[in-house]
Amino acid sequence: MRAVVTRVLSASVTIDGEKVSEIDKGFLVLLGVHKDDTEEKAVKIADKICGLRVFEDENGKMNISPSDAGASLLIVSQFTLYADCSSRRPGFTDAARPEISKPLYEKVVAECRARGFEVGTGEFGADMKVESVNDGPVTIILDL
């Protein structure tokens, strides 16, 4: 699994002109599922996302977890994170097919909710417009 985690002041997803999800302070997570990923990896990446201490403490150091910062999560599926760009036209053979990736994406969302987070989502497979106001900017790539 691969996640691009961006600390945001706000983020939203719009589909067909309708805003379907939005958060204030928190993480915008773009989540890619590899063809060989498992539920175990979904649990592990959810744990990493939820424990990522990149919010500033009273000394201005990145030391606070999202739960302690009162952060929300917006998790958006993104198969293009597994693009093979060895040629000019990307290939996506390493990305999991929808019958594998959708349940694993939903598992990550469920695991984050089980840890007490408010979690917004996009719509799996939809053409989404994602907006965010990056904070920092702080962007972390998690690869499992």
C-alpha positions in Angstrom: 0.0 0.0 0.0 1.1 3.5 -0.6 -0.3 6.7 1.0 0.5 10.3 0.3 -0.4 12.0 3.5 -0.7 15.8 3.5 -1.3 17.9 6.6 -4.1 20.3 5.7 -6.1 23.2 7.1 -9.0 22.0 5.0 -9.8 19.6 2.2 -12.8 18.5 0.2 -14.0 16.1 -2.5 -16.5 17.2 -5.2 -18.2 14.8 -7.6 -20.4 16.0 -10.5 -20.4 19.5 -9.0 -21.6 18.3 -5.5 -19.3 18.5 -2.5 -19.5 15.0 -1.0 -17.0 15.3 1.8 -14.9 17.9 3.6 -12.7 18.3 6.6 -11.1 21.1 8.5 -7.7 20.5 10.1 -6.3 17.1 9.5 -4.9 14.8 6.8 -5.7 14.5 3.2 -4.7 10.9 2.4 -4.4 9.7 -1.2 -4.4 5.9 -0.9 -3.1 3.5 -3.5 -3.5 -0.3 -3.3 -1.0 -2.6 -4.9 -2.1 -5.8 -6.6 -0.3 -7.9 -3.8 -1.7 -6.0 -0.8 -3.5 -7.7 2.0 -5.8 -6.8 4.9 -2.8 -7.0 7.2 -1.2 -4.1 5.2 -4.4 -2.2 5.3 -4.4 -2.4 9.1 -0.8 -1.4 9.3 -1.1 1.6 7.0 -4.1 2.8 8.9 -2.1 2.5 12.1 0.7 4.5 10.6 -1.6 7.2 9.3 -3.4 7.6 12.6 -0.2 7.7 14.6 1.8 10.1 12.4 3.1 12.8 14.7 3.4 15.8 12.4 1.3 18.4 14.2 3.2 21.0 16.1 3.5 21.1 19.9 3.9 24.2 22.1 7.5 24.5 21.0 6.8 24.4 17.3 8.1 20.9 16.9 6.3 18.2 14.9 5.4 16.0 17.8 1.6 15.8 18.1 -0.5 12.9 16.7 -3.6 13.6 14.7 -5.9 12.4 17.6 -4.2 14.7 20.1 -4.4 17.6 17.6 -8.2 17.0 17.0 -7.6 16.3 13.4 -9.9 14.6 10.9 -9.0 12.5 7.9 -10.1 12.6 4.2 -9.1 9.4 2.5 -9.3 9.2 -1.3 -8.6 6.2 -3.4 -6.0 6.8 -6.1 -4.8 3.9 -8.2 -2.4 6.2 -10.1 0.0 6.1 -7.1 1.2 2.8 -8.6 1.9 4.2 -12.1 4.8 2.7 -13.9 6.4 5.8 -15.6 9.3 4.0 -17.3 7.8 5.3 -20.6 5.9 8.5 -21.3 2.6 6.8 -21.1 2.1 5.4 -17.5 1.1 1.8 -17.0 -1.0 0.7 -14.1 -0.4 -3.1 -13.9 0.9 -2.9 -10.3 -2.3 -1.2 -9.1 -4.9 -3.6 -7.7 -8.0 -4.3 -9.6 -11.2 -2.8 -8.1 -12.4 -6.2 -6.7 -9.2 -6.2 -4.6 -8.6 -2.5 -4.0 -12.1 -1.4 -3.0 -12.4 -3.7 0.0 -8.9 -2.9 1.1 -9.6 0.9 0.8 -12.7 0.4 2.8 -10.8 -1.5 5.4 -8.3 1.4 5.9 -11.3 3.8 6.3 -12.9 1.4 8.8 -9.7 1.0 10.8 -9.2 4.8 11.0 -12.8 5.2 12.2 -12.4 2.5 14.7 -9.5 4.5 16.2 -11.9 7.3 16.8 -11.3 9.6 13.8 -13.9 11.4 11.8 -13.1 10.1 8.3 -14.4 11.7 5.1 -14.1 9.8 1.8 -14.5 10.3 -1.9 -16.4 7.8 -4.0 -14.4 4.8 -5.2 -13.8 4.9 -8.9 -15.5 8.2 -9.4 -14.1 11.3 -11.2 -13.4 13.4 -8.2 -12.2 17.0 -7.8 -10.0 17.2 -4.7 -9.2 20.5 -3.1 -6.9 21.1 -0.2 -5.2 23.9 1.7 -1.9 22.4 2.7 -0.5 23.3 6.1 3.3 23.7 6.2 3.4 22.2 3.7 3.9 18.8 5.3 3.6 15.8 3.0 4.7 12.3 3.9 4.8 9.2 1.7 4.1 5.9 3.4 5.0 2.8 1.5 4.3 -0.7 2.8 
